[in-house]
């Protein structure tokens, strides 16, 4: 179950990597998730993503993830009240380092993604006035299912992804306490240094 949960988390984080190549209807959150997820599976069929190909993974994320996600919002919610007291420069640095951390942390599992991963989409009801929704999916591989939820919010340009729930664990919730502890110990700059140091360790192959 742990392996599949990593795989599904990676699929969620990076399913939007090549979504720009398709005409994605951003006015419908479930259709956005479905189309984008299928794009990454199609890419895996064409060319496997190697876990050590960090430049390619970075390029995919930096090139195409931004139109469909709001990683700045993800980071702001993970920082909680400390986001408002950080300077614009500090905010941007935390966003950049946090994104790198997630890429490095899950790059190994990304390399294990296979085209036989099946994704089911339970029905979703969206009321006309809803501005924040959760799209549920069930990812199954080798008969082993795992639930993954996508939280999106409505913007003038369409729906944007900003949080994920894998097997009952939300991404933002996972990091909020850790971020809070680091900031209380050594301020926002201390959090930035912690993230930077950790990224350097992961980039050098250290766990």
Residue, then its C-alpha position, 0 to 999 in steps of 0.5 A: x500500500x505504501x508503494x501505491x500511495x507514493x505512486x498515486x501521489x506522484x501521479x497527482x503532483x505531476x499529472x499536469x506535466x503535459x496537460x498543456x498539450x491537450x485542450x483541457x476544459x478548465x471550467x470543469x474540475x473533474x474533467x480537468x483532473x481526468x484529462x491531465x492525469x491521462x496525459x501523464x499516463x500517455x507520456x509514460x507509455x511513450x517514454x518512461x520517466x527515469x527517477x534520476x532524471x531530475x532536470x526532465x522532471x523539473x522542466x516538466x513542472x516548470x514548463x506546464x504545471x503552473x497553468x493548472x495549479x496554484x502552488x503559491x496557494x499551497x505554500x501559503x496554506x502550509x505556512x499558515x499565519x506565518x505567510x502573512x508576516x513573510x516578505x514577498x522575497x521570503x514568500x517566493x523563496x519558500x515557494x521555490x524551495x518547497x516545490x523542489x523538495x516535493x520533486x526530489x522527495x517523490x522523483x523515485x516513485x515517479x520513475x516507477x509509474x506504469x501505464x497499467x495504473x487504472x484511475x476511476x472517477x466517482x460521481x461529483x456534484x458541483x453546485x452553481x455557487x461552489x468555489x472550492x471542491x474536492x475531486x475524488x479518484x480511485x487509483x488501482x494497480x495490480x488489484x491494489x486500490x488507493x483513494x486520492x482526492x484533489x482540492x481545487x478552487x475556482x478562479x476567473x481563468x478556471x479551476x486550479x489544484x492546490x491540495x492533495x489527499x492520499x489515503x487520508x493524509x492531506x499534503x498541506x496538513x502534512x507540512x503545516x506543523x513542520x513549517x510552523x516548528x521551523x519558523x518558531x525556532x528560527x524564523x522564516x529564513x530558518x525555514x528557507x535554510x532548512x528547505x534549501x539544505x534538505x534539497x541539497x542533500x536530496x540532490x546529492x543522493x543523500x536521504 
